Amino acid sequence: MPHILRAADRPKDAPKTIKFEGGPYGAAVSFFAVVSDPGKRVGLHVHPYTETWMVQEGTVRFRAGEQTVEAGPGDIMIVEPETPHGFDNIGDGVLKMMCIHDGPRITQTFLDPADA
């Protein structure tokens, strides 16, 4: 049976970024639908699985391992398991992107406890 999670059912004070874990719905994938204001960041962290980012709107600086890349709408970046990575919204406007996690649950370990 299909499942639908309606935006109208989210609490009015819910965070802008949506966290979805597929396991409870029989899906083998999870994601963050990121909505991030200018200057916001997500610190370095790791996952035991691959993560794929797709930028929809805005400008982002990705850090993954030793690499730093600036990206914009339509750009896609893939990060291998256990690779330290994070991002900053470096644009003047909102950043919207999908962070797709290759697992039924989101498992992440922040490398700096201050970022958790």
Buried (B, 14 or more C-beta within 10 A) or exposed (E): EEEEEEEEEEEEEEEEBBBBBBEEEEEEBBBBBBBBEBEBBBBBBBBEBBBBBBBBBBBBBBBBEEEEEEBEEEBEBEBEEEBBBBBBBBBEEBBBBBBBBBBBEBEBEBEEEEEE
